[in-house]
Amino acid sequence: MGLLPWIVLLLFAVRAAGFYLPGVAPADFQRVSVLRSLRLIAEIWSISVWIGFCGVAEGATQEQDLSKWGSWDPLRHGVTRRGDVTQTVKKEKDGAKDLLVVKVNKLTSIKTQLPYSYYSLPYCQPNSIIDSAENLGEVLRGDRIENSPYVFEMREHQQCSIVCKRTLDEKEAKELKEKIEDEYRVNMILDNLPLVVPIKRLDQDAPTVYQLGFHVGVKGRYAGSADGKYFVHNHLSFLVKYHKDAQTDLARIVGFEVKPFSVKHGYEGDWNGNKTRLTTCDPHAKRSVMNSDTPLEVEANKDIIFTYDVEFKESEVKWASRWDTYLLMSDDQIHWFSIVNSLMIVLFLSGMVAMIMLRTLYRDISKYNQLETQEEAQEETGWKLVHGDVFRPPVNSDLLCVYVGTGVQFFGMLLVTMIFAVLGFLSPSNRGGLMTAMLLLWVVMGLFAGYSSARLYKMFKGAEWKKITLKTAFLFPGVVFVLFFFLNALIWGEKSSGAVPFTTMFALVLLWFGISVPLVFVGSYIGFKKPAIEDPVKTNKIPRQIPEQAWYMNPMFSILIGGILPFGAVFIELFFILTSIWLHQFYYIFGFLFLVFIILIVTCAEITIVLCYFQLCSEDYLWWWRAYLTAGSSALYLFLYATFYFFTKLEITKLVSGILYFGYMLIASYSFFVLTGTIGFYACFWFTRLIYSSVKID
């Protein structure tokens, strides 16, 4: 079917995404500016072009050194590629200094969750603002990477350099105050390293904590005044750490830190641009900014003078390990506790399944096979009695086929993504790489979605395979797209950079209709052409009456009980995932996450098998949907936990931000429902076929 090239291209795309480096180029940097929107549309038709879209930095000279691989640390990071593969080497040649160009990214806030472009605030601007090439994942995350007027010379200290002077009007002053009130942070990038603010803990032995980005300003009050004032951080004291090779005298950047200050600058005489002599700090007089004792209040029609210092410091940290500061976490014990907690649940369920399979089922099957007379068979009770109805097609069988196919698609996407993440290909140093890889894998996995739904549909004696294919291709993606479009409209109404542009939205639709839908049709065609799955026992023409059930076998009760254990196996890790998403922290413990994912699969399968066995023993043969909903109900607990997290851990106050949070968590819960439900369904499907094929049916 010509699928091999697709698979090869996809694997290469994910690998390329892992080595993406939009870093700062050396002195021979050549800028290539291409409009982001035109690039999206022009390249969407070919996965191979998507590779370039995900993996090629903006005009940067890239020299790949594949020898820079880290150590094997399977639980924390999988194969940890310490640092990036592409090296940006800074050296002095013929007395000339290499320029380090700082790039600016979005403004972020954990209180509003609405990112904004850096230049939406009255900051100093370069002569021309140039957007960096961004991959699909970066655009969906709201990243807007642009050049800035902050330009350093390698290993050249600068003190009190003037960037510009801005006079605020009423509108700009109001926007600045709003951003300070909402605790927005400014994000910058140097050589692909995000800017961090070092924060020392009170405990001297504790390691330094690094906060991503610096706050736009602070809210405070003057001594003796009760009125709150807004002060802007207009002086940045940068610290660039580099590692020097003693043999070649090459220097590589390994750290980028800042300490922000609010300083009410004064100057002598008339304003003369960058040559103006400031009275508050002067490199000639060796006066530098050490504190914010005279802060600059944000007021309309007042000047703001933006300045910065740059200090270069040699570091023992090797270039290949420079990302350890961001990625290494000190809470391994909590993750181990999560794993042990989950394993206890798995062992408990495994014991129950083993007891059912080895003792109860073995005894039942032996007893059923030894029955000699028809009278003995009629007097017997238990799961064998419903053999003539257990494989009767369920109500709304078409919808079940659609959801099972979608679950297979989701499972395949997550499994492949996890494997690549554990192998170190999807490091956070590759911004947007994880999301881009997941989108591309979702599209390609449409092949398996169509195949699974068509196979199940044919087993249910369905004949209209095109109809089921269309439902598989459009139901789940359609619901998610409508929700996403609604949330994006809210973000667009707030004029946030997090709003996905129309061209990107159009690109997503092209991915959906141009690649995913055709692959679903191909998979369905292949699946429907295969012989139908034969039931191990014949189905009676007249349905058997289901006896009255005990209260604990009520469908609603057993479904809700079944979702508790799968959720319990993952909820601790879920906390760290939510923290990384909503509190803007790095999540790179894919080794732990992969183990939890395996435990989730086992837990969903085992709890469904146990409850399915109890259901069949009570002579209730309507197991199809209940098996799906039993494991899928864990999504309800996920959403409830997300609600608990919102009210206990987040400080979101805006209505729009709250709607965004619950909207995205609703999409996540819906996806989790489809994933876990499909795992539970296939486990129960395998179990019922196994036990009914093991007994003699007259």
Order of alpha helices (4+ residues) and beta strands (2+ residues): alpha-alpha-alpha-beta-beta-beta-beta-alpha-beta-beta-alpha-beta-beta-beta-beta-beta-beta-beta-beta-beta-beta-alpha-alpha-alpha-alpha-alpha-alpha-alpha-alpha-alpha-alpha-alpha-alpha-alpha-alpha-alpha-alpha
